[in-house]
Amino acid sequence: MTTLPRIDRDRLPALLEAMPKAELHIHIEGSLEPELMFRLAERNGVALPYPSVEALRAAYAFKDLQSFLDIYYAGASVLRTEQDFHDMAWAYLVKAAQEHVVRAEIFFDPQTHTARGVEMGTVVAGLSGALERARRELGVSCDLILCFLRHLSEEDAFQTLEQALPYRDRFIGVGLDSSERGHPPEKFARVFARCRELGLHLVAHAGEEGPPEYIRSALDVLHVERIDHGVRCVEDPALVRRLAEQRVPLTVCPLSNVKLCVFSRMEDHNLGQLLARGLVATVNSDDPAYFGGYLNQNFQACFEALPLDATHAWQLASHSFEASFADAADKRRWHERLAETFEQFA
């Protein structure tokens, strides 16, 4: 669509809800709502360090990434069986379909589970079963991306990759997540090179709490196709120009950024600045059960706090399709649906 129809500002909230969109930065373990966490704990006889759902939610006052990760890993301890992983992923995918997410590229952290004695096959079977069901019953295009935990060693990442290779047809790429500070991308150069040889898509968290140099390393050393977060790129004008010229997507997570104190409040977020500089920025929910909102809530929060309009909504949705690893035919179809939605709101 070369010329966007005029859409009144009071119609923006409904447009943001209704427009088709892709979510490219969602940690499935971070979608585990407290209610489901307690049900799974009861099912599996796991004692949680919180007496109630309310007490658990009250603990979600994070001061930085590590304080979140401490609770995140404790919550994951309730996941034991294939059914547990299925139920968690299915709950997210039902929510995604309700929010008009047409494509979801879902991160999972196998090391969080294999370290507890859960088999790789249990994790993958449960998650992939839910994704197959979502394709069939919900019409959501979805795939898995296996993430390595960067606070662990590269040797551990290699072991995880070897454990996952029998299930190579169940995931489309690899990523790099967990504690960013002190764990630069080049720490995982060899394992990412191996994944590239295997034909896997490559992404990595960089430039959230880590410096812009981590973004450059992720591109030059790991050869990633997409940067997860990336909001600190603005501190390096040359890097911003490179990202814009090469159309390297950034999977930005606004509510997460505020919750983890990357920005003190949403009004300070640089999403609009990223778009103004020509970057392929997208909006995503990261760990929605912990950070106060799924994808549509992230959109609404941004558009309430920042000077964004329907043109920006179009850009963000369009970017999400462009940045996805879906095939060209699906991207064309979603763009057509996006245009139809905008016409309906004109």
N, C-alpha and C positions, 0 to 999 in steps of 0.2 A: 504494500500500500504506500504509494508515494506521497499522497496528501491525506493526513488524518482528519476524520470528521471532528467538528467542534463538539466537545463534551463539557457540560457545565460542571463546575467544581462540586456542587452538591450531589452529583451522580457518581463521583469518583469512588466512594467507599463500595458501592454496589458493583461498579465496574471491576475493581480490584478483586472482589470476591468471585465474580463470574468468569473472568477471562481465563482461558487455558494457559497453563504455565508448567515449567519443568522445575523439579527440585534436584539440585546437584550436590548438595552438602548437607546430608542428614546421617547422623550416626544412629544406627538402629537401636543400640543399647541406650542411647540418650532419649529415645522415645518411650522408655519404660515408665509409665505413669505410676505414682505411688500406690494407687488402688490395685493395679495389676501386680505390682511388686509384692504387696502384702498377700495377695491371693496365691502367687507362685511360692512365696516363702512358706505359707501354710501347706500347700500341696507337697512341698519337698522337705518339710521339717527343718527349715532354715530359720535361725533366730536372728532377727534384724536388731541393730543397736538403737532402734527408735520404737517407742511404745505404740505409736499410732500414725496414721496417714498425716494428721495435722502436725505432729511433732516432726515428721520427716520433712514436710514442706517448709516448716519454720527454719529448718537447717539450711535452706537454699539461700543463704545470705553470703555469697561468695565474695572474697576480696581479690582473687586472682584465679588464673587457670588451675593452679595446683590445688587450691582449696575446693574447687569443683571436682577435680579428678578423684580426690580422696573419697567423696561421697559416691561418685559415679561408679568406681570400682567396687565399693561395698554393695551398691544396688545390684550390680551384675552377678553377685554371688548367688542370687535366687534362681539363676538360669542353669538348669541341670539336664533337662531332657529335650529330645527333638520337639515334643509338643510345646515346651516352654518357648523355644525360639520361634516356632510357628506362630504361637499366640501373640507374642510381642510384635513380630513383623506384620501380622494380619491386622492388628489394632491400628498400627500406623497407616497401612495401606488403605484401610476403610476411611480413615480420616482424610488422607490425601485425595482420594476419589471425591469425597464430599466437597473438598476445596478446589476442585477442577484442576488438580495436578494430573497431567496427561503422561508425564514421564518422571520417573524417580530413579536416581542412581544412588544406591544405598550403601553406605560404608558399614563394615563390620570389623570387629577387633578380635580375631581368633585367639591371640595370645592371652587376652583377658580370661578366656575360658579354658584353654588347654593347660595353662599354669595351675588350674584348679582340678585337673584330672578329667575334664570333659573332652571327649574325642572330637577331632576336627570334623569327622563325618557327621556327628550329631549336630554340630553347629550348622554346617552347610546344608544338611538335609532339611532341618527345621526351617531355616530361612528361605531356601530355594523353593520348598514346598508352598510356603505362603505366597511367594512371588508368582509362582505358576498359577496358583488359585486366583490371585489378583488379576493376572492377564486374562484369565478365562471368565471370571465372574464380574469383575469391575471394569474391564477394558483399560486398565492402566498399563502402560509400557514401563517395565522396571527391570533393573539388573543390579547385581552386587559388585562392589569394589572392596577387595580385601586390603585392610590397612595394617601396616607395621607400626608397633609402638616405639617411638623414637627414644624413649628413656631406657629401653633395653638395647642389647648389643646387636650389631649387624649379623653376628653368628646366629643369634636367636632368630632374627628375621629370615636368614637362609633356612634354618630348620623349619620354620613356619611355612615357608614357600614349598619346601619338599613335602611337608605333610598335606599341603593343599593341592598339589599337582594332580593327584588322582581325581580331583573334582574340578579340573581346569575348565570344563564346559559349563560350570555353574557360576563363574565370575568373569567379568570382562576387563578388570584392571586392578592395579594396586595403588595404594596411597600411603601417606606418612602422617601420623597424628600423635597425640599425647603431648607431653611437656616440651615446649619449643625452646625455652631458654637453655642454653648450654648444650644443645643437641642440633648442630647445624646439618643441613641436608647432605653435605659431602660425607658424613658419617656412614651413609647408606649407598654410596656410589656403586659398589660392586653388585649388591643385590638388585638395585634398579637396572643396572646394565644387563643382568641375567633376565629380568622380567621383560626388558625391551626385546631381547633375543627370542623370548617366548611369544612375542606379539601381543602382549598385554598393554592396555592403555595405562598411562602414568600420570598421577596427580600427586600433589603434596601440600600440606599445610605450611604456610610461610608468611611472614610479615603480619602476624597477629600480635603476639607479644615479642617475637623476634624482630631483628632489624631488617631494613630493606636488603641488606647483603644476603640474607637467607633466601629472598625471592630470586635474586640473581643466581645464587648457587643452585637452587632448585631447577632453574632453566638451563644453566650451562653445564652442571655436573650430573644432575639426575635426568635432564632432558624431558621434563614433564610437559604435558600438553595444557595443563590448567593449574592455576594457583588457588588453593583454598584459603580464604580470607584475603590476604594481600593488602589490607587497608593502609599499612605503613609505607606503601610504595611512594606516597605523595611526598615523603621526606627526601626523595631522590629524583629530581626532575628528569635526568637522563633516563632513569629506569621507567618513569611514567611514559616518556616518549616511545621507548622501546616496546612497552606493553601495548600501547595504542597502535603503533605501526604494525606489530606482528599479530595483533588481535588475540592476545593471550587472555583467556577469560579469567575473571576473579569471582569466586563463589563467596560473596559477602554475606555475613550473618549478623544483621543489625541488633536484634534483641540480645543475642549472645554477647556481642561487643560491649553493650551497656552493662549487662549482668556481670561480666568479668572485668569491668572497669577499664577496658580499652578506650572507651569514651565515657565521660562522666554522666552524660545524659544524651538522649536521642537527638536533641536539638544541636548537639555538637558533632554528630556523625558526618562523615565525609562522602556519603553515597552520592549526593548531588554533585559534589566536586569531581568524583571519579567519572561520572557520566559526562560532565561538562568537558573533561579532558579527553574524551573519545575512547574511554576504556570499556571493555566488554564486561561490565559489572552485572552481576545477577543477585537476586535476593533469595536467601535460604534460611532454614530454621535451626541447623546445627544439632542441638540437643533439646528439642522443644519441651520435653517433660520437666526439664530443669530450668530453662531460661524464660519461661512464661509465654510461650506462644508457638503455634505451628506456622505454616507458610503465610496464610492470609493475615494472621495477626502481625507478622513481621512487616508485610506490605502496609497494613493499616497504620501501624506505629510510625513507620517512615513518612508516610504521606500526611499524617497529622502533625508531625514535628518539623518537617522540612519543606522548603518551597518547591514541591514537586507537583507536576500536573499530568494530564492524560498522555502527553508526549513521552514523559518519563516512564509511565506505566507501559506504554507500547515498547519502548526501548528495553525495559527490564524483562518483559515476557519474551520478546523476540530474541534477546541475548541468551535467555535460558535455553531456547531451542537450538540456537547456533552453537552454544557451548557444550551441548549434550553429545553423547557418543551414539545417538540413534542414527538410523540410516536416513539418507536424503529424502526418500519418499515420505517418511513419517514427519520430518521437519516441514516439508511443503504443506502437508495436510494440517499440521498444527498452526502454521502461519495463516492458512486459509480460515481456520476456525477463529483465530485471533481477530482477523479482519472482520469476520461476520459479527463477532461480539461487539467490536467497536461501532459498527454500523447500527447495531441494535440500541446502543446507548447514545447515539448522536441526537 
